[in-house]
């Protein structure tokens, strides 16, 4: 769940853009309008004058804008192989970006917001002035609630999530008594939307189709608007916004969210006066409690925060879950290994709600992290330089420089990962196992309780380095530093729950002779295929 509030950006997998665009833009009787409109946009974009250089003393990696539009993943890998630990620049569809290698990211991640800004970079990349993809003054509140309330109460929410998962599989997943082809990506979008909605807005709304529709499509609509606006130079956008119909749809969605939330929030405010009233345990209530008194009846703000939360979580989580299922279908040997672990940890219904159950799925954790490594973000660490910065290698970053880190290249760097192009579902589990003997030896050398506690803490920290939710200079799929995604622990819980349930109840494979479904690339967004069919068969016993 990369944070749209602080650390989102072009890298964020909001949706399957290459699948969505043909269906949502170029359809119906308005085809000729869109073709003409698209031709005008393309001409404006291709022939707009070059922007003034910001003065970064780093070489350029040359590739056409059109290549960046459809082959960004390959270009980032190629440019990274060429420059490795050096700062370099690229000219993408979004403009000039300065690429910072993992070896230098550590010098930047701790800089204050007024020197190196994630929020400004996200706001500009998402064109929030027009798309409303920004929480504004409520960013800190949203981030704090995700970090403190949601992460701290995951165990209590797990039974509710399990209930939703069982319900949607029973109502929307095929019987699969025999091998049955099924398009898993659209189902995963709805599944994650349903699970997330149970925690975000509670059971009153999360199964309502209209709420499901806007919570899923808000991000898609806004992202299409961003794409269209990017074809116009900045000086044209104040007028061009009126040519982008998706922007009016965004506003309509915000009004719909307000209308659906209003009676629920009003009822909660009214019932608070009733003695013995027990407040609902969901994000809508947490936000209501956190807002100042004069904003508790600002239902537009509460609706907007809910849609931003959905936009930042549903598509990223469902995309990664889909990638994991594609990898399970390819790597048949991993299914029984992960299934056995799930049986051991989740052997009874009560186990699903135990505080440590999801954390004990260490092999599944490794598998998810490996799938994310090879199928995750093309870039990360989106930042804008607000005050000049000098790096240790002599590179000067003037104010106005836009930064990214080359995640697609780092992910296949043999210095960070042995045999990096090979999928190894137990890669990170083995690294955690290797760390334990060393830490145990250090622990045995301590005689005092205080030293034993310190050694145990060191062991936990070392093992944590290889966990799915861990972040580091070479592991930035969830961002880095104080701007790292605050909802990643919730995403971890959702993904593990979905995969464990499917493993315990179904076998998965590809059709004979088929390869892993190829991902879609559009601009800096990499997403799993929406149309690929995977074969499922219900197991006779779990």
NORZI-V645420 format. One record per residue. N is the residue number from 1. SS is DSSP state (H for helix, E for strand, L for the rest). PSI is psi in whole degrees, -180 to 180 (999 if undefined). OMEGA is omega in whole degrees, 0 to 359 (* if undefined). Layout:
BEGIN
((N	SS	PSI	OMEGA) (N	SS	PSI	OMEGA))
END
This chain:
BEGIN
((1	L	69	179) (2	L	139	187) (3	L	116	174) (4	L	-23	183) (5	L	-41	186) (6	L	-36	189) (7	L	29	175) (8	L	-166	177) (9	L	-169	181) (10	L	-26	181) (11	L	-19	188) (12	L	128	181) (13	L	73	183) (14	L	-36	187) (15	L	175	175) (16	L	81	191) (17	H	-44	183) (18	H	-23	174) (19	H	-37	185) (20	H	-43	186) (21	H	-49	181) (22	H	-32	184) (23	H	-31	187) (24	H	-18	181) (25	L	-51	187) (26	L	66	181) (27	L	162	169) (28	H	-165	185) (29	H	-9	182) (30	H	17	182) (31	H	-47	183) (32	H	-35	177) (33	H	-46	183) (34	H	-35	177) (35	H	-47	179) (36	H	-45	180) (37	H	-42	180) (38	H	-38	179) (39	H	-41	178) (40	H	-46	180) (41	H	-43	181) (42	H	-41	179) (43	H	-45	178) (44	H	-44	184) (45	H	-45	184) (46	H	-32	187) (47	H	9	176) (48	L	147	183) (49	L	149	180) (50	L	144	181) (51	L	155	179) (52	L	134	181) (53	L	144	183) (54	L	-7	173) (55	L	24	176) (56	L	131	182) (57	L	70	181) (58	L	148	183) (59	E	159	177) (60	E	142	167) (61	E	119	189) (62	L	127	173) (63	L	149	184) (64	L	159	178) (65	H	-38	180) (66	H	-36	177) (67	H	-39	178) (68	H	-28	181) (69	H	-38	187) (70	H	-7	184) (71	L	34	185) (72	H	-39	182) (73	H	-50	180) (74	H	-38	181) (75	H	-38	177) (76	H	-42	178) (77	H	-43	181) (78	H	-44	180) (79	H	-37	179) (80	H	-41	179) (81	H	-31	181) (82	H	-41	188) (83	H	-23	176) (84	L	-103	186) (85	L	12	180) (86	L	150	173) (87	L	137	175) (88	E	172	183) (89	E	149	175) (90	E	155	177) (91	E	95	186) (92	E	-175	177) (93	L	-25	180) (94	L	-4	182) (95	E	-169	182) (96	E	132	176) (97	E	137	178) (98	E	126	186) (99	E	125	182) (100	L	121	180) (101	L	163	181) (102	H	-32	182) (103	H	-17	181) (104	H	-10	181) (105	H	-35	181) (106	L	-27	179) (107	L	-17	186) (108	L	-28	191) (109	L	-23	182) (110	L	2	182) (111	L	146	182) (112	L	161	183) (113	L	-31	181) (114	L	-6	175) (115	L	-46	180) (116	E	109	191) (117	E	122	171) (118	H	-40	184) (119	H	-42	178) (120	H	-42	180) (121	H	-43	180) (122	H	-44	182) (123	H	-43	180) (124	H	-40	181) (125	H	-37	180) (126	L	2	181) (127	L	49	188) (128	H	-24	177) (129	H	-30	182) (130	H	-36	188) (131	H	-13	182) (132	L	15	181) (133	L	64	181) (134	L	135	180) (135	L	-9	176) (136	H	-126	184) (137	H	-14	182) (138	H	9	181) (139	H	-47	182) (140	H	-39	179) (141	H	-46	179) (142	H	-47	181) (143	H	-42	181) (144	H	-41	179) (145	H	-39	178) (146	H	-42	182) (147	H	-45	189) (148	H	-52	185) (149	H	-53	186) (150	H	-50	182) (151	H	-38	182) (152	H	-14	185) (153	L	23	182) (154	H	-42	183) (155	H	-39	181) (156	H	-27	181) (157	H	-17	186) (158	H	-45	178) (159	H	-36	177) (160	H	-42	179) (161	H	-42	179) (162	H	-42	179) (163	H	-44	179) (164	H	-41	181) (165	H	-47	180) (166	H	-40	182) (167	H	-47	184) (168	H	-33	176) (169	H	-38	179) (170	H	-30	186) (171	H	-24	187) (172	H	-6	179) (173	L	141	181) (174	L	161	182) (175	L	-43	175) (176	L	41	175) (177	L	-33	171) (178	L	174	180) (179	L	121	187) (180	E	124	177) (181	E	140	183) (182	E	134	175) (183	E	104	191) (184	H	-29	185) (185	H	-50	178) (186	H	-37	178) (187	H	-40	180) (188	H	-36	177) (189	H	-47	180) (190	H	-37	180) (191	H	-49	181) (192	H	-38	177) (193	H	-41	180) (194	H	-46	180) (195	H	-47	181) (196	H	-42	181) (197	H	-33	179) (198	H	-37	180) (199	H	-34	184) (200	H	-49	186) (201	L	-6	178) (202	L	174	186) (203	L	-14	179) (204	L	-35	186) (205	L	-28	195) (206	L	-21	178) (207	L	1	178) (208	L	124	186) (209	H	-38	180) (210	H	-39	177) (211	H	-43	177) (212	H	-42	183) (213	H	-49	183) (214	H	-32	180) (215	H	-31	178) (216	H	-45	190) (217	H	-13	179) (218	H	-47	180) (219	H	-41	181) (220	H	-48	181) (221	H	-45	181) (222	H	-38	182) (223	H	-38	175) (224	H	-40	177) (225	H	-41	178) (226	H	-47	181) (227	H	-47	181) (228	H	-44	182) (229	H	-31	181) (230	H	-20	177) (231	L	-20	179) (232	L	141	173) (233	L	153	185) (234	H	-37	184) (235	H	-17	180) (236	H	-16	190) (237	H	-35	177) (238	H	-31	177) (239	H	-40	184) (240	H	-25	181) (241	H	-28	182) (242	H	-9	176) (243	H	-7	183) (244	L	100	186) (245	H	-26	181) (246	H	-27	180) (247	H	-37	176) (248	H	-32	176) (249	H	-39	176) (250	H	-47	180) (251	H	-39	178) (252	H	-39	178) (253	H	-40	178) (254	H	-39	178) (255	H	-37	177) (256	H	-43	179) (257	H	-43	177) (258	H	-46	183) (259	H	-38	181) (260	H	-31	181) (261	H	-29	187) (262	H	-54	181) (263	H	-32	180) (264	H	-47	180) (265	H	-41	179) (266	H	-42	179) (267	H	-41	180) (268	H	-42	179) (269	H	-42	180) (270	H	-43	184) (271	H	-18	178) (272	L	-25	181) (273	L	-11	182) (274	L	127	178) (275	L	136	179) (276	L	5	180) (277	L	131	179) (278	L	117	183) (279	L	143	174) (280	L	152	181) (281	L	78	178) (282	L	171	184) (283	H	-35	179) (284	H	-40	179) (285	H	-40	179) (286	H	-42	179) (287	H	-43	178) (288	H	-43	179) (289	H	-32	185) (290	H	-24	182) (291	L	145	175) (292	L	159	187) (293	H	-39	184) (294	H	-4	179) (295	H	0	183) (296	L	-24	178) (297	L	18	173) (298	L	84	187) (299	H	-23	177) (300	H	-47	180) (301	H	-44	181) (302	H	-37	176) (303	H	-41	179) (304	H	-44	179) (305	H	-41	179) (306	H	-43	181) (307	H	-35	175) (308	H	-41	178) (309	H	-43	177) (310	H	-42	181) (311	H	-36	183) (312	H	-12	188) (313	H	-43	192) (314	H	-51	187) (315	H	-37	178) (316	H	-44	181) (317	H	-44	180) (318	H	-34	177) (319	H	-46	181) (320	H	-39	177) (321	H	-41	178) (322	H	-44	178) (323	H	-40	178) (324	H	-40	179) (325	H	-40	175) (326	H	-41	181) (327	H	-35	175) (328	H	-39	180) (329	H	-32	179) (330	H	-45	185) (331	L	79	185) (332	H	-33	183) (333	H	-26	183) (334	H	-22	186) (335	H	-47	182) (336	H	-33	177) (337	H	-48	181) (338	H	-33	179) (339	H	-42	179) (340	H	-41	177) (341	H	-42	179) (342	H	-39	177) (343	H	-43	183) (344	H	-41	185) (345	H	-37	187) (346	L	41	186) (347	L	-20	177) (348	L	165	185) (349	H	-36	181) (350	H	-27	183) (351	H	-30	181) (352	H	-27	182) (353	H	1	179) (354	L	146	188) (355	L	-37	187) (356	L	6	188) (357	L	-51	183) (358	H	-34	179) (359	H	-26	181) (360	H	-11	177) (361	L	68	189) (362	H	-36	179) (363	H	-39	176) (364	H	-38	176) (365	H	-44	179) (366	H	-43	181) (367	H	-44	180) (368	H	-43	181) (369	H	-37	178) (370	H	-40	177) (371	H	-41	178) (372	H	-37	181) (373	H	-44	185) (374	H	-16	183) (375	H	9	187) (376	L	-152	188) (377	L	145	176) (378	L	-43	178) (379	L	169	178) (380	E	-169	177) (381	E	54	179) (382	E	122	183) (383	E	156	172) (384	E	131	180) (385	E	121	180) (386	L	-32	175) (387	L	147	183) (388	L	142	180) (389	E	137	175) (390	E	126	180) (391	L	163	184) (392	L	-22	179) (393	L	4	178) (394	L	-4	180) (395	L	131	177) (396	E	125	179) (397	E	101	180) (398	L	162	176) (399	L	140	181) (400	L	-9	180) (401	L	134	177) (402	E	127	186) (403	E	151	170) (404	E	159	172) (405	E	141	187) (406	L	74	185) (407	H	-39	181) (408	H	-33	177) (409	H	-44	179) (410	H	-36	183) (411	L	-23	181) (412	L	28	177) (413	L	119	184) (414	L	-16	178) (415	L	-23	179) (416	L	-30	184) (417	L	124	177) (418	L	139	180) (419	L	61	194) (420	L	-23	182) (421	L	-5	179) (422	L	133	177) (423	L	121	177) (424	L	100	185) (425	L	-23	180) (426	L	13	183) (427	H	-54	186) (428	H	-26	173) (429	H	-43	179) (430	H	-37	177) (431	H	-36	176) (432	H	-39	179) (433	H	-39	180) (434	H	-31	182) (435	H	-28	187) (436	H	-46	180) (437	H	-41	179) (438	H	-45	180) (439	H	-35	179) (440	H	-39	179) (441	H	-42	178) (442	H	-37	180) (443	H	-38	181) (444	H	-20	181) (445	L	-5	181) (446	L	132	183) (447	L	-24	186) (448	L	154	181) (449	H	-40	182) (450	H	-42	180) (451	H	-37	179) (452	H	-38	178) (453	H	-41	179) (454	H	-39	180) (455	H	-40	178) (456	H	-40	178) (457	H	-38	179) (458	H	-39	178) (459	H	-45	179) (460	H	-43	181) (461	H	-42	181) (462	H	-45	178) (463	H	-36	181) (464	H	-23	180) (465	L	-29	185) (466	L	9	179) (467	L	158	180) (468	L	-40	184) (469	L	-4	183) (470	L	152	178) (471	L	156	179) (472	E	177	184) (473	L	-26	178) (474	L	9	181) (475	E	83	190) (476	L	23	179) (477	L	-26	177) (478	L	17	183) (479	L	-164	185) (480	L	149	177) (481	H	-153	184) (482	H	-13	179) (483	H	10	177) (484	L	150	184) (485	L	117	181) (486	L	-13	181) (487	L	11	186) (488	H	-27	180) (489	H	-34	175) (490	H	-43	177) (491	H	-41	178) (492	H	-45	180) (493	H	-45	181) (494	H	-48	184) (495	H	-45	180) (496	H	-41	180) (497	H	-46	181) (498	H	-48	183) (499	H	-41	180) (500	H	-42	180) (501	H	-44	179) (502	H	-41	180) (503	H	-39	181) (504	H	-22	187) (505	H	-12	185) (506	E	150	164) (507	E	151	184) (508	E	138	174) (509	E	169	174) (510	L	164	171) (511	L	151	179) (512	L	131	177) (513	L	-6	181) (514	L	148	175) (515	L	172	177) (516	L	134	180) (517	L	131	182) (518	L	142	178) (519	L	163	174) (520	E	141	177) (521	E	130	173) (522	E	118	186) (523	L	-127	181) (524	L	16	183) (525	E	127	179) (526	E	126	185) (527	E	150	177) (528	L	156	181) (529	L	136	178) (530	L	-20	187) (531	L	-9	183) (532	L	140	177) (533	E	134	177) (534	E	146	180) (535	E	131	177) (536	E	147	174) (537	E	128	181) (538	E	138	178) (539	L	146	181) (540	L	-28	175) (541	L	151	182) (542	L	999	*))
END
